[in-house]
């Protein structure tokens, strides 16, 4: 099973994307529908809302008067939080029931309008944001839902900004034009990413990668991608992780690298490292079979646990290491390359030369960098 978070600003077209995903075979859990269900007439949720907001939010038939409640909560962030404190736990409990009933091979899409606002992005291995510019969204709300323009703008302003949603998004689906364009984007996402991701995750298989090193120019979005990954890893590891950090070449601004995010998780011992690596499925990572280790310059080996991506769209090397060993050197190399332009340029030249050699595997590429790294760290220590 793969769990996906789907969100977007009001009027962006999230519901259109959700309907298309459902048509393709996803199990869509609609948070708005659940929010209506948990405050249905006669429910404990509705009684709690009436106690908090007064009988004025109830209609003559005793059902929730949504426009009356909306007029209160969209105009006052504090009142909106009070409503969320009542409804969100109820919605999550109902959602958990629906997810538990889904097939083992399901792609479960959580359609959640306020996913970003509630800071919950780390709960899903993948977050998809449907985006449309503000003016497009306002027009849709006015023309399609009959809202007054001021009301539409107020609702949009009460939600996360476009920048905040992009920061939370692993995938952004553009819906600034026709619905058919969005549906084509959803189809491609389903076919090329979600279905393979679910299959790899369920089987515990690492997604395929090139068998040789392919360097790409530095991507300025790598830090933001890493922050999303780190949040998921920290959530899965909990207090068993002494530290979780972005390391490797993608953590060095300006440095060309393989498009692979390297993460170092430090634990107290090897047994804990293995348990954490197993639990990283919650972050979309799987633990490949076999033994894994770091090799020292003298040829000795330091055991570690290792997890990698089930999602071919985001390659990851997650090294789960017991405290000590190579953990300090990994951080020292990253920090040296960040601060020393000369060392960074020399390392970039070495990487480019090794990657250009024919028939070299990724393991050979990594191994042949070892002597230079050891020498660079020694130079750094000697220069203190």
HELIX and SHEET records of a PDB file:
HELIX    1   1 UNK A   14  UNK A   24  1                                  11    
HELIX    2   2 UNK A   31  UNK A   37  1                                   7    
HELIX    3   3 UNK A   44  UNK A   53  1                                  10    
HELIX    4   4 UNK A   55  UNK A   57  5                                   3    
HELIX    5   5 UNK A   66  UNK A   73  1                                   8    
HELIX    6   6 UNK A   77  UNK A  100  1                                  24    
HELIX    7   7 UNK A  121  UNK A  123  5                                   3    
HELIX    8   8 UNK A  134  UNK A  145  1                                  12    
HELIX    9   9 UNK A  149  UNK A  157  1                                   9    
HELIX   10  10 UNK A  162  UNK A  168  1                                   7    
HELIX   11  11 UNK A  179  UNK A  189  1                                  11    
HELIX   12  12 UNK A  190  UNK A  194  3                                   5    
HELIX   13  13 UNK A  195  UNK A  203  1                                   9    
HELIX   14  14 UNK A  222  UNK A  237  1                                  16    
HELIX   15  15 UNK A  238  UNK A  240  5                                   3    
HELIX   16  16 UNK A  249  UNK A  251  5                                   3    
HELIX   17  17 UNK A  270  UNK A  279  1                                  10    
HELIX   18  18 UNK A  280  UNK A  283  5                                   4    
HELIX   19  19 UNK A  327  UNK A  339  1                                  13    
HELIX   20  20 UNK A  341  UNK A  356  1                                  16    
HELIX   21  21 UNK A  362  UNK A  382  1                                  21    
SHEET    1   A 5 UNK A  27  UNK A  30  0                                        
SHEET    2   A 5 UNK A 107  UNK A 111  1                                        
SHEET    3   A 5 UNK A   2  UNK A   8  1                                        
SHEET    4   A 5 UNK A 126  UNK A 131  1                                        
SHEET    5   A 5 UNK A 171  UNK A 174  1                                        
SHEET    1   B 2 UNK A 215  UNK A 216  0                                        
SHEET    2   B 2 UNK A 257  UNK A 258 -1                                        
SHEET    1   C 5 UNK A 243  UNK A 247  0                                        
SHEET    2   C 5 UNK A 261  UNK A 267 -1                                        
SHEET    3   C 5 UNK A 316  UNK A 322  1                                        
SHEET    4   C 5 UNK A 301  UNK A 309 -1                                        
SHEET    5   C 5 UNK A 285  UNK A 286 -1                                        
SHEET    1   D 5 UNK A 243  UNK A 247  0                                        
SHEET    2   D 5 UNK A 261  UNK A 267 -1                                        
SHEET    3   D 5 UNK A 316  UNK A 322  1                                        
SHEET    4   D 5 UNK A 301  UNK A 309 -1                                        
SHEET    5   D 5 UNK A 292  UNK A 295 -1                                        
END                                                                             
